Amino acid sequence: MKVKWISIGLAVMILIGCSSHRQAIKSEFDFANKLAQQGLWKEAYFRWEKARTQGMETASVYNNMAVALENMGRLDDAEKMYKKALTLAPGDSTIQGNLTRLNKLSKKNEDEKK
């Protein structure tokens, strides 16, 4: 009987720990969104990357990271992130729109260099 209660206790502690971890990741994501709204793209990117490496591998995270990279002038890296986001959410019109806009911007930049 004692072993059963220890097992239940451990399971509850694990569930609480997982919930706490998920909440910390979500807080990182939300904080990054606030930073982006202020135009602090480098810091926002860092926070989204942190959320991603801690387990939040979602299309939204990749899309947001791509937007940050785009705003930092890292267009090639942004394109890779948009494409990764689309692999996670193939029908997402927002991500597709962002990638299309980026491709037009990249083409315009190339044309201006000529």
MDTraj code that builds the backbone (N, CA, C; nanometers):
import mdtraj as md
import numpy as np

residues = "MET LYS VAL LYS TRP ILE SER ILE GLY LEU ALA VAL MET ILE LEU ILE GLY CYS SER SER HIS ARG GLN ALA ILE LYS SER GLU PHE ASP PHE ALA ASN LYS LEU ALA GLN GLN GLY LEU TRP LYS GLU ALA TYR PHE ARG TRP GLU LYS ALA ARG THR GLN GLY MET GLU THR ALA SER VAL TYR ASN ASN MET ALA VAL ALA LEU GLU ASN MET GLY ARG LEU ASP ASP ALA GLU LYS MET TYR LYS LYS ALA LEU THR LEU ALA PRO GLY ASP SER THR ILE GLN GLY ASN LEU THR ARG LEU ASN LYS LEU SER LYS LYS ASN GLU ASP GLU LYS LYS".split()
xyz = np.array([
    [0.0825, -0.1190, 0.0000],
    [0.0000, 0.0000, 0.0000],
    [0.0874, 0.1261, 0.0000],
    [0.1968, 0.1221, 0.0766],
    [0.2875, 0.2364, 0.0844],
    [0.3487, 0.2670, -0.0525],
    [0.3864, 0.1635, -0.1274],
    [0.4458, 0.1803, -0.2591],
    [0.3452, 0.2469, -0.3533],
    [0.2185, 0.2081, -0.3428],
    [0.1136, 0.2663, -0.4270],
    [0.1048, 0.4172, -0.4038],
    [0.1066, 0.4613, -0.2790],
    [0.0958, 0.6040, -0.2478],
    [0.2199, 0.6810, -0.2930],
    [0.3351, 0.6179, -0.2821],
    [0.4584, 0.6809, -0.3304],
    [0.4511, 0.6990, -0.4812],
    [0.4021, 0.5970, -0.5511],
    [0.3878, 0.6054, -0.6968],
    [0.2899, 0.7153, -0.7363],
    [0.1787, 0.7231, -0.6660],
    [0.0799, 0.8283, -0.6945],
    [0.1408, 0.9652, -0.6671],
    [0.2131, 0.9776, -0.5573],
    [0.2783, 1.1042, -0.5236],
    [0.3784, 1.1473, -0.6288],
    [0.4586, 1.0518, -0.6749],
    [0.5560, 1.0820, -0.7805],
    [0.4866, 1.1242, -0.9092],
    [0.3789, 1.0572, -0.9453],
    [0.3049, 1.0913, -1.0673],
    [0.2488, 1.2325, -1.0580],
    [0.1952, 1.2679, -0.9432],
    [0.1412, 1.4029, -0.9235],
    [0.2525, 1.5065, -0.9343],
    [0.3668, 1.4783, -0.8736],
    [0.4798, 1.5724, -0.8803],
    [0.5274, 1.5903, -1.0242],
    [0.5311, 1.4829, -1.0996],
    [0.5728, 1.4917, -1.2403],
    [0.4736, 1.5764, -1.3194],
    [0.3447, 1.5530, -1.2980],
    [0.2426, 1.6312, -1.3684],
    [0.2519, 1.7795, -1.3336],
    [0.2737, 1.8096, -1.2079],
    [0.2881, 1.9491, -1.1655],
    [0.4120, 2.0101, -1.2292],
    [0.5205, 1.9345, -1.2312],
    [0.6442, 1.9828, -1.2934],
    [0.6270, 2.0095, -1.4414],
    [0.5576, 1.9202, -1.5115],
    [0.5334, 1.9384, -1.6553],
    [0.4472, 2.0605, -1.6800],
    [0.3464, 2.0777, -1.5982],
    [0.2575, 2.1934, -1.6125],
    [0.3343, 2.3225, -1.5879],
    [0.4197, 2.3216, -1.4887],
    [0.5017, 2.4383, -1.4567],
    [0.5976, 2.4702, -1.5716],
    [0.6557, 2.3661, -1.6306],
    [0.7483, 2.3826, -1.7430],
    [0.6749, 2.4421, -1.8635],
    [0.5565, 2.3888, -1.8933],
    [0.4773, 2.4420, -2.0054],
    [0.4417, 2.5881, -1.9819],
    [0.4079, 2.6222, -1.8587],
    [0.3725, 2.7608, -1.8271],
    [0.4930, 2.8527, -1.8436],
    [0.6115, 2.8052, -1.8066],
    [0.7334, 2.8851, -1.8228],
    [0.7617, 2.9100, -1.9705],
    [0.7423, 2.8072, -2.0526],
    [0.7636, 2.8224, -2.1969],
    [0.6634, 2.9216, -2.2545],
    [0.5367, 2.9091, -2.2139],
    [0.4338, 3.0011, -2.2626],
    [0.4644, 3.1443, -2.2187],
    [0.5154, 3.1614, -2.0991],
    [0.5529, 3.2948, -2.0519],
    [0.6644, 3.3532, -2.1386],
    [0.7603, 3.2712, -2.1757],
    [0.8701, 3.3130, -2.2644],
    [0.8123, 3.3601, -2.3982],
    [0.7212, 3.2805, -2.4534],
    [0.6571, 3.3115, -2.5812],
    [0.5803, 3.4438, -2.5727],
    [0.5004, 3.4592, -2.4684],
    [0.4204, 3.5808, -2.4513],
    [0.5097, 3.7038, -2.4323],
    [0.6174, 3.6878, -2.3570],
    [0.7105, 3.7988, -2.3357],
    [0.7752, 3.8391, -2.4674],
    [0.8113, 3.7391, -2.5487],
    [0.8693, 3.7671, -2.6807],
    [0.7721, 3.8469, -2.7664],
    [0.6446, 3.8115, -2.7605],
    [0.5436, 3.8859, -2.8369],
    [0.5388, 4.0325, -2.7945],
    [0.5483, 4.0574, -2.6657],
    [0.5479, 4.1964, -2.6161],
    [0.6723, 4.2717, -2.6625],
    [0.7857, 4.2041, -2.6609],
    [0.9091, 4.2667, -2.7087],
    [0.8981, 4.3022, -2.8564],
    [0.8395, 4.2127, -2.9341],
    [0.8229, 4.2377, -3.0780],
    [0.7329, 4.3583, -3.1018],
    [0.6282, 4.3713, -3.0228],
    [0.5377, 4.4864, -3.0371],
    [0.6112, 4.6177, -3.0124],
    [0.7191, 4.6117, -2.9367],
    [0.8001, 4.7299, -2.9089],
    [0.9140, 4.7460, -3.0095],
    [0.9218, 4.6542, -3.1058],
    [1.0274, 4.6612, -3.2062],
    [1.1620, 4.6092, -3.1585],
    [1.1640, 4.5373, -3.0485],
    [1.2883, 4.4812, -2.9940],
    [1.3082, 4.3410, -3.0520],
    [1.3406, 4.3380, -3.1807],
    [1.3420, 4.2137, -3.2567],
    [1.4491, 4.1153, -3.2126],
    [1.5659, 4.1630, -3.1802],
    [1.6743, 4.0727, -3.1404],
    [1.6383, 3.9994, -3.0105],
    [1.5882, 4.0731, -2.9140],
    [1.5494, 4.0124, -2.7867],
    [1.4280, 3.9214, -2.8038],
    [1.3324, 3.9629, -2.8869],
    [1.2144, 3.8795, -2.9126],
    [1.2578, 3.7477, -2.9764],
    [1.3476, 3.7570, -3.0743],
    [1.3980, 3.6359, -3.1399],
    [1.4621, 3.5437, -3.0369],
    [1.5445, 3.5988, -2.9500],
    [1.6115, 3.5198, -2.8464],
    [1.5084, 3.4459, -2.7599],
    [1.4020, 3.5140, -2.7226],
    [1.2987, 3.4531, -2.6362],
    [1.2211, 3.3443, -2.7107],
    [1.1864, 3.3701, -2.8386],
    [1.1164, 3.2668, -2.9158],
    [1.2061, 3.1454, -2.9359],
    [1.3340, 3.1697, -2.9606],
    [1.4290, 3.0596, -2.9771],
    [1.4383, 2.9791, -2.8476],
    [1.4376, 3.0471, -2.7363],
    [1.4421, 2.9788, -2.6064],
    [1.3169, 2.8922, -2.5864],
    [1.2012, 2.9475, -2.6200],
    [1.0770, 2.8701, -2.6090],
    [1.0825, 2.7481, -2.7011],
    [1.1353, 2.7667, -2.8216],
    [1.1449, 2.6578, -2.9173],
    [1.2356, 2.5465, -2.8650],
    [1.3525, 2.5832, -2.8139],
    [1.4466, 2.4814, -2.7671],
    [1.3984, 2.4117, -2.6407],
    [1.3034, 2.4740, -2.5717],
    [1.2491, 2.4111, -2.4511],
    [1.1246, 2.3278, -2.4801],
    [1.0910, 2.3137, -2.6090],
    [0.9826, 2.2227, -2.6432],
    [0.8647, 2.2823, -2.7182],
    [0.8644, 2.4107, -2.7430],
    [0.7524, 2.4732, -2.8131],
    [0.7850, 2.4841, -2.9623],
    [0.7918, 2.3688, -3.0274],
    [0.8225, 2.3657, -3.1714],
    [0.6915, 2.3736, -3.2482],
    [0.6413, 2.4949, -3.2629],
    [0.5147, 2.5161, -3.3320],
    [0.5357, 2.6063, -3.4527],
    [0.4391, 2.6020, -3.5425],
    [0.4438, 2.6890, -3.6599],
    [0.4450, 2.8350, -3.6174],
    [0.3734, 2.8664, -3.5134],
    [0.3671, 3.0035, -3.4637],
    [0.5033, 3.0544, -3.4182],
    [0.5772, 2.9707, -3.3476],
    [0.7104, 3.0092, -3.3014],
    [0.8028, 3.0330, -3.4206],
    [0.8023, 2.9400, -3.5162],
    [0.8879, 2.9561, -3.6342],
    [0.8484, 3.0789, -3.7156],
    [0.7182, 3.1026, -3.7306],
    [0.6724, 3.2208, -3.8031],
    [0.7195, 3.3479, -3.7334],
    [0.7033, 3.3521, -3.6034],
    [0.7455, 3.4708, -3.5282],
    [0.8960, 3.4920, -3.5368],
    [0.9708, 3.3833, -3.5291],
    [1.1158, 3.3952, -3.5420],
    [1.1527, 3.4481, -3.6809],
    [1.0799, 3.4024, -3.7821],
    [1.1043, 3.4496, -3.9185],
    [1.0757, 3.5994, -3.9305],
    [0.9676, 3.6446, -3.8696],
    [0.9343, 3.7878, -3.8726],
    [1.0465, 3.8685, -3.8067],
    [1.0961, 3.8186, -3.6951],
    [1.2062, 3.8873, -3.6265],
    [1.3302, 3.8920, -3.7146],
    [1.3649, 3.7789, -3.7743],
    [1.4822, 3.7737, -3.8626],
    [1.4659, 3.8700, -3.9799],
    [1.3469, 3.8738, -4.0343],
    [1.3182, 3.9650, -4.1456],
    [1.3414, 4.1103, -4.1029],
    [1.2932, 4.1440, -3.9858],
    [1.3093, 4.2807, -3.9351],
    [1.4527, 4.3141, -3.8981],
    [1.5340, 4.2106, -3.8759],
    [1.6758, 4.2322, -3.8487],
    [1.7583, 4.2305, -3.9779],
    [1.6912, 4.2141, -4.0921],
    [1.7600, 4.2148, -4.2201],
    [1.8208, 4.0819, -4.2601],
    [1.7896, 3.9772, -4.1883],
    [1.8432, 3.8438, -4.2172],
    [1.7422, 3.7661, -4.3020],
    [1.7289, 3.8098, -4.4269],
    [1.6219, 3.7607, -4.5124],
    [1.6358, 3.6130, -4.5481],
    [1.7567, 3.5660, -4.5734],
    [1.7751, 3.4243, -4.6067],
    [1.7356, 3.3347, -4.4894],
    [1.7747, 3.3748, -4.3690],
    [1.7377, 3.2977, -4.2497],
    [1.5871, 3.3030, -4.2265],
    [1.5273, 3.4189, -4.2514],
    [1.3823, 3.4338, -4.2353],
    [1.3085, 3.3389, -4.3299],
    [1.3563, 3.3303, -4.4536],
    [1.2921, 3.2416, -4.5505],
    [1.2947, 3.0966, -4.5015],
    [1.4069, 3.0535, -4.4472],
    [1.4176, 2.9167, -4.3949],
    [1.3176, 2.8933, -4.2817],
    [1.3033, 2.9925, -4.1957],
    [1.2097, 2.9793, -4.0832],
    [1.0653, 2.9743, -4.1315],
    [1.0302, 3.0597, -4.2293],
    [0.8944, 3.0553, -4.2837],
    [0.8665, 2.9183, -4.3447],
    [0.9642, 2.8635, -4.4160],
    [0.9454, 2.7328, -4.4777],
    [0.9287, 2.6235, -4.3721],
    [1.0044, 2.6338, -4.2631],
    [0.9890, 2.5377, -4.1531],
    [0.8498, 2.5512, -4.0918],
    [0.8037, 2.6742, -4.0735],
    [0.6699, 2.6971, -4.0190],
    [0.5640, 2.6339, -4.1087],
    [0.5828, 2.6464, -4.2398],
    [0.4857, 2.5886, -4.3332],
    [0.4870, 2.4362, -4.3316],
    [0.6002, 2.3749, -4.2973],
    [0.6002, 2.2282, -4.2860],
    [0.5159, 2.1844, -4.1660],
    [0.5078, 2.2699, -4.0648],
    [0.4295, 2.2379, -3.9453],
    [0.2822, 2.2759, -3.9606],
    [0.2552, 2.3726, -4.0478],
    [0.1174, 2.4183, -4.0713],
    [0.1026, 2.4501, -4.2198],
    [0.0947, 2.3468, -4.3030],
    [0.0979, 2.3656, -4.4482],
    [-0.0088, 2.4595, -4.5052],
    [-0.1245, 2.4650, -4.4464],
    [-0.2319, 2.5473, -4.5023],
    [-0.2442, 2.6844, -4.4404],
    [-0.1484, 2.7255, -4.3599],
    [-0.1602, 2.8530, -4.2878],
    [-0.1398, 2.9709, -4.3828],
    [-0.2469, 3.0459, -4.4048],
    [-0.2422, 3.1568, -4.5003],
    [-0.1581, 3.2739, -4.4499],
    [-0.1493, 3.2922, -4.3198],
    [-0.0672, 3.4012, -4.2649],
    [0.0798, 3.3751, -4.2930],
    [0.1233, 3.2530, -4.2657],
    [0.2641, 3.2187, -4.2889],
    [0.2948, 3.2263, -4.4385],
    [0.2046, 3.1722, -4.5197],
    [0.2259, 3.1764, -4.6646],
    [0.2324, 3.3207, -4.7140],
    [0.1456, 3.4053, -4.6590],
    [0.1476, 3.5478, -4.6950],
    [0.2783, 3.6143, -4.6550],
    [0.3284, 3.5796, -4.5378],
    [0.4560, 3.6352, -4.4918],
    [0.5705, 3.5927, -4.5838],
    [0.5705, 3.4660, -4.6236],
    [0.6754, 3.4165, -4.7125],
    [0.6658, 3.4833, -4.8495],
    [0.5465, 3.4989, -4.9002],
    [0.5274, 3.5655, -5.0298],
    [0.5775, 3.7097, -5.0239],
    [0.5418, 3.7800, -4.9159],
    [0.5873, 3.9187, -4.8975],
    [0.7402, 3.9247, -4.8903],
    [0.7992, 3.8307, -4.8170],
    [0.9452, 3.8255, -4.8046],
    [1.0102, 3.8024, -4.9413],
    [0.9546, 3.7113, -5.0182],
    [1.0110, 3.6830, -5.1503],
    [1.0050, 3.8060, -5.2405],
    [0.8965, 3.8816, -5.2330],
    [0.8857, 4.0058, -5.3111],
    [0.9898, 4.1073, -5.2638],
    [1.0076, 4.1176, -5.1330],
    [1.1067, 4.2096, -5.0765],
    [1.2472, 4.1691, -5.1189],
    [1.2767, 4.0397, -5.1128],
    [1.4086, 3.9906, -5.1521],
    [1.4355, 4.0196, -5.2990],
    [1.3344, 3.9988, -5.3848],
    [1.3492, 4.0253, -5.5273],
    [1.3713, 4.1743, -5.5506],
    [1.2975, 4.2573, -5.4797],
    [1.3131, 4.4030, -5.4924],
    [1.4539, 4.4444, -5.4519],
    [1.5035, 4.3888, -5.3419],
    [1.6401, 4.4203, -5.2961],
    [1.7452, 4.3778, -5.3982],
    [1.7246, 4.2615, -5.4591],
    [1.8177, 4.2132, -5.5622],
    [1.8160, 4.3051, -5.6855],
    [1.6957, 4.3463, -5.7238],
    [1.6816, 4.4349, -5.8403],
    [1.7492, 4.5702, -5.8163],
    [1.7386, 4.6200, -5.6932],
    [1.7998, 4.7496, -5.6595],
    [1.9524, 4.7430, -5.6596],
    [2.0065, 4.6247, -5.6309],
    [2.1517, 4.6078, -5.6285],
    [2.2108, 4.6054, -5.7690],
    [2.1280, 4.5750, -5.8690],
    [2.1774, 4.5655, -6.0070],
    [2.1970, 4.6990, -6.0702],
])
top = md.Topology()
chain = top.add_chain()
for i, resn in enumerate(residues, 1):
    res = top.add_residue(resn, chain, resSeq=i)
    for name in ("N", "CA", "C"):
        top.add_atom(name, md.element.get_by_symbol(name[0]), res)
traj = md.Trajectory(xyz[None], top)
